[in-house]
Amino acid sequence: MIEVNNISKSYMTPRGPFSALHNISLKIEKGELLAVTGKSGSGKSTLLNMLTGIDKPTSGTVNIAGVVVEQLGENELASWRGKNIGIVFQFFQLIPTLTIVENVMLPMDFCKTYPRTQRRARALKLLEQVGIKDQADKLPATLSGGQQQRASVARALANDPPVLMADEPTGNLDSQNARAILQLLTELATDGKTIVVVTHEKEFARYFKKTIMLADGCIKEPNGKSDSTEVKHVPAL
């Protein structure tokens, strides 16, 4: 489903070029739930930006389901991302003036993946799937953090994308809600979604069948040596 081949990313800073990623290579199969771990500044968010097409690598390629992401033009990229990638953000990013169900309908409105007459029904079905259908007509501010994150997962699923990317999805949640969100992502992977989760919370490693650790823009082996090809296994839930 996802194949990353020797990607590197450099940025120009006032002090000169800064290399955020160094020759990263990995493969993620359909239906896998992968964790990307590492300290702040290790390159986790940069890698996620490469996978979603938010940013382009300086060198190397990102291939998702046969599409070389960095070769897409801006209009092509926006259309492709809307239909193929669902993104779950740490801070939910729900539009505060829209109800929860309207937030979930929004990706369908942009991409027109479903007829207008079917969008609300689909949004309600997704909210039921994540366990907050009863909150559908409320504004985000009236929901708890865990409920808002469930709504953001439902929104990410709106266009039925094959791939979900989650950037620190449990970072603003208490441990109970964090476990609930990770269990939900586990169930989605079991149903066939390919999911990449950026997280610094090692205590949740048991939810992931595979994990990679980044340090200084490189994939690290357990002994601390860099390795840009191997995906490490951890115990499954």
N, C-alpha and C positions, 0 to 999 in steps of 0.2 A: 504493500500500500504506500509506504513512504521509504524513499531511498535517498540518503544524503551522502554525497560523494566529495570528500576533501574540501569542504567549504572553509573559507577564512573570511574574516571581516575586520577591516581596518578603518579607523576614523582619523581625520586630521584634527588636531587640537593645537592650542597656542604653543604648546611645548613640543609639537611635532606629531608624527603618526603614532596612533595607539592601536594595538592589535587586540581586538576583543575575542576573536575565535581563531584557533590555529588548526587547520587541516582536520576538521571533524568529519568522520564517516560513521554512518549507522544505518541499519535497516529496521523498520517497524512493520510487522505483519498485520494484516486485517484482523480486527478483533482484539488486538493487544492493548494493554493498559500499561503505559510506560511512564515512569517517574524520572524527571530530570532534577537532580539535587546539586547542592553546592552552596558555598557562602555567598553573601552579597558581593556583587562585582565579579563573580566567577564566569559570567557569560550566559547564564540561564535565559534571561529575558531576550538577549541578543539572538540566541538560537531559536527561541520561539518566534521572534520577528522574522527570521529567515524561513521558518516552516509555514508561516501564515502569509508570506509575501508582503508584510508590512514594510520590510526592508530587504535589500538584495545583497547577496554575498559579494565580496571583492573578488573572490575566485571560487571555483567549484560549482556544483549544481545541486538543486533540490528537486527531486522528482516525486510527485504525488499522484498515484493512480495513472501514470503515463504522461502527466503534464509536467514539463520543465518550468517551474514557477517563475524563475527570474527572466525567462524569455517572453513572458506575457507583457503586452502594453498596459498602460494604466486602466483603460476602459475594460479590456479583456480581463485584467486582474480583478477588478472590482466585481465583475459579473461572476467570474469563476469562484472567488472567495465566498460571495454571498450564497452560492448554491452548494459548495463543497466543504467549507470550513465553518464550524461553529466555534465561537470564542467565548469562554467564561472568564470574567475579570475578577480580580481580588476585591475591588470596591464596587462590584455589582454593575455599575454604569447604567442603571435603569433611568429612564426619563421621568423626572419627578412629577410632571404635569399630566402624564398619561396613566391610566389604570394599569394594573398588572396584565390583564388580558390584552390591552392595547399595546403594551410593550412587547408582548410575545407575538402579536400580529405584525409588528413593524417590519421584520425581515421579509415576511411574505409580501407586504405592500411594496417594498423596494424591489424585490426580485420577481414579483408576479409569478411565483412558483405554483400558487393555487388560485383558483377563481375567487373573486372578492366574496361571493356568497358562502364560500366554504372556510374562510380564514378564521372567523371567530370560533366556529365549531372545532377546528383543528387546534386552535390555541387552548381552548377549554380542555380538550383531550390531553394535551401535553401538560397542562397544569394539574390535571387529575393524576397523570403518570408520576409527577414529582411530589404529589401529595398536598397541593395547596389550591385546589379548584375553588374551595370556599372563599378564597381571598381574591378571586378574579377581578371584581369590580372595585377594589380598594386602590388607593394611591400607595406607591412604594413606601412613603414615610410612615405609614401606619403598620407596616410589617416588621417583624423581628429580622435581625441579620441573617439568621438561618433561612427564613422564608424568602427574603430577598435573593439570597444565593440560589435557592431552588428555582425562583422565577427566572434568574439569569441562565440557569441550565435549560429551562423550558424554552427561553428565547433562542438559545444557541441551537436547539433542536428544530426550530420552526420550519426550516426548509429541508429537513431530513438529510443533513449533510453526512457523508460517510466518515468524516474526521472531526473530532472535537479537540480543541486546544484550551487548556485551563492554566491561567497564570496565578499561582498562589491562591487557589479557590477557597482554601480554609484559613487564610491568614488573618481574617477579621472575625473568626467564629470561635465560640467556646468549644471545648473538646467534644461535647455531645453532638453539637451541630456539625462539627468537622467530620466526625465519624459517619454521620448520616449522609453528608454530601459525598464522601469517598465511597460509601456503600452504594449510593445511587450511580456513581460513575462506574463502579465495578459491574453493576447490573447492565448498564448500557454497553459496556465492552462485551459482556456475555451475549448480548443481543446482536453483536456484530460491529458496533462502532469501534473505530480505531481512536484511541485517546492518549494524548500526551499531557502530562500534568507537571508543571514547574512547581517545586516545593522545597522548602528548607527544613521541613518537619520530619526528621528521621523516624520519629516514633510511629509514623503511619506507613512505614515501609512494607508492612505485611499485606497491605492492600494491593501491592503492585507485583506482577509476575516478573517484570524486568525493571531495572533502574540503571541510569548512568550518573556518575558524579563528575561535575565540572570543577576545575580549579585553574585559574589563570587562563581561561579560554581553551583548555584541553580536557579531554576525557581522561580520568585518572584510574589506574589500577589500584587495588586495595593496598599495595605496598608503596603507593605514592608516585610511581612512575607514570608518565603520560602514555596514553594508548588511544589512538583516534579511530580504532576499528571495532573494538569488542564491546558488546553490551553485556553488562553484568547481571547475573541472576540473583534474586533474593527470594526468600520463602514466600509462597503465595498465601493468601488468606485461607 
